[in-house]
Amino acid sequence: MAKNLEPVTSIDKAARIFQQLCREPHEYRITELANLTGINRTSLHRLLKALEKNGLIIKTERNKTYKLGPMAYEMGSVYLHSFKFRDNIFPILDKISHESQESVGIAIREGEKIISLYEIEIDQPLKMNYRPGLLYPMNRGCYGKCLMAYYNRKRVSEMLDQMKFEKVCLNTLTEKNEILKEYEKIRKQGYVVSDEETFRYAVGVGIPIPGSDLTIKSCVAISFLKSDNYKEKIEEFKDMLLKYKDEIAKYML
């Protein structure tokens, strides 16, 4: 007697796609995905378009391959944050936080999105409201400015032409020319400073972290409340971060 088979739904097919994209080499052409998932090309193309529209996957321009997108990463980050998650990077951030007595975090650039990876926030009067999975703008704050400063310059210029930025704090950068000038400064000096760009009295200093292919896709930063000696703190914390740069870089893909 034949078994009653449940119909394969779009959700089932999407799950197959995600499972395959989680396997090395983590990027596949549509023909490869069709062969590996058993989904016909017509259905696969429709699903990929829908997933791409919602940020769950990305289609690379250079190789025309598909890989997991920023929203998939955001969901994973929220999942990890729901546990007392520890890995090779978190203990280093914890060490920096204890040494600086300030809040410390790391963010990555995935495609054209800047996403918080880990955050350690100390008890202080002003909460920065950083959390894993949060997306950051490209015009303000250590993460956004640093990681877009090292992104494709032509594409960055195009993105800035398409965007309008609100001046949310005293020193928020809103004009294309001043943002590009800031990016150039970051690349030249090798670190980034955010001084009351997102929150009043909030200051941050960060450094770019190279991946295994030497491209810059992550940034680690220390944030603190502004005081009379904040410029000295910027120098102190910059040097502190640089001290741990190579140790963190070992674990970045």
Beta strands, then each sheet from edge to edge (+ up, - down):
strand 1: 57-59
strand 2: 66-68
strand 3: 103-110
strand 4: 113-120
strand 5: 135-136
strand 6: 192-195
strand 7: 202-210
strand 8: 216-225
sheet 1: 1+ 2-
sheet 2: 5+ 4- 3+ 8- 7+ 6-
end
